[in-house]
């Protein structure tokens, strides 16, 4: 039977896209990329919105099936290619994993990722909106503190092994320098970043040291 090729729609330097590429690389699943830019003529076009009505990347195409959102794609890949290891079917263990995907989609996305965007990609001397930055910094700190409490007593976020919790939560803490956030107060999280980087098949991106 012919294997259905995977097509991953990405944009340059997207942390959410990196999460999916990292997992695909660790799984050893072949795929090809379709690269987009952030212009309205591309991601907001009718052609792309037919794939993802939200006009965002990543998007994964598997033949006629289309999956959007990095968290949903991680779940799909875990069940389709990773077996019980990356996303167990046991209710309690699955919930342990999924709560970290929720942190990734909230504290990381609206905290770490937002701070990174505001500090790295603002135009020229455009001033930062301090109230927005302060809110994002508070969310970033809450997410990192939550991770630190867990990782101070366990090597991995959810279970006794790496799961898609690691894939979901790795990229934005690893890009902390671009967000100008010091990870010195989070030694367990720094050690965990090193363990993820040591996983076979690890794939990096620009900005991750």
Rosetta blueprint (number, residue, H / E / L):
1 X L
2 X L
3 X L
4 X L
5 X L
6 X E
7 X E
8 X E
9 X E
10 X E
11 X E
12 X L
13 X L
14 X L
15 X H
16 X H
17 X H
18 X H
19 X H
20 X H
21 X H
22 X H
23 X H
24 X H
25 X H
26 X H
27 X H
28 X L
29 X L
30 X L
31 X L
32 X E
33 X E
34 X E
35 X E
36 X E
37 X L
38 X L
39 X L
40 X L
41 X L
42 X L
43 X L
44 X L
45 X L
46 X H
47 X H
48 X H
49 X H
50 X L
51 X L
52 X L
53 X L
54 X L
55 X L
56 X L
57 X L
58 X L
59 X E
60 X E
61 X E
62 X E
63 X L
64 X L
65 X E
66 X E
67 X E
68 X E
69 X L
70 X H
71 X H
72 X H
73 X H
74 X H
75 X H
76 X H
77 X H
78 X H
79 X H
80 X H
81 X H
82 X H
83 X H
84 X H
85 X H
86 X H
87 X L
88 X L
89 X L
90 X L
91 X H
92 X H
93 X H
94 X H
95 X H
96 X H
97 X H
98 X H
99 X H
100 X H
101 X H
102 X H
103 X H
104 X H
105 X H
106 X H
107 X H
108 X H
109 X H
110 X H
111 X H
112 X H
113 X H
114 X H
115 X H
116 X H
117 X H
118 X H
119 X H
120 X H
121 X L
122 X L
123 X L
124 X L
125 X L
126 X L
127 X L
128 X L
129 X L
130 X H
131 X H
132 X H
133 X H
134 X H
135 X H
136 X H
137 X H
138 X H
139 X H
140 X H
141 X H
142 X H
143 X H
144 X H
145 X H
146 X H
147 X H
148 X H
149 X H
150 X H
151 X H
152 X L
153 X L
154 X L
155 X L
156 X L
157 X L
158 X L
159 X L
160 X L
161 X L
162 X L
163 X L
164 X H
165 X H
166 X H
167 X H
168 X H
169 X H
170 X H
171 X H
172 X H
173 X H
174 X H
175 X L
176 X L
177 X L
178 X L
179 X L
180 X L
181 X L
182 X L
183 X L
184 X L
185 X L
186 X L
187 X H
188 X H
189 X H
190 X H
191 X H
192 X H
193 X H
194 X H
195 X H
196 X H
197 X H
198 X L
199 X L
200 X L
201 X L
202 X L
203 X L
204 X L
205 X L
206 X L
207 X L
208 X L
209 X L
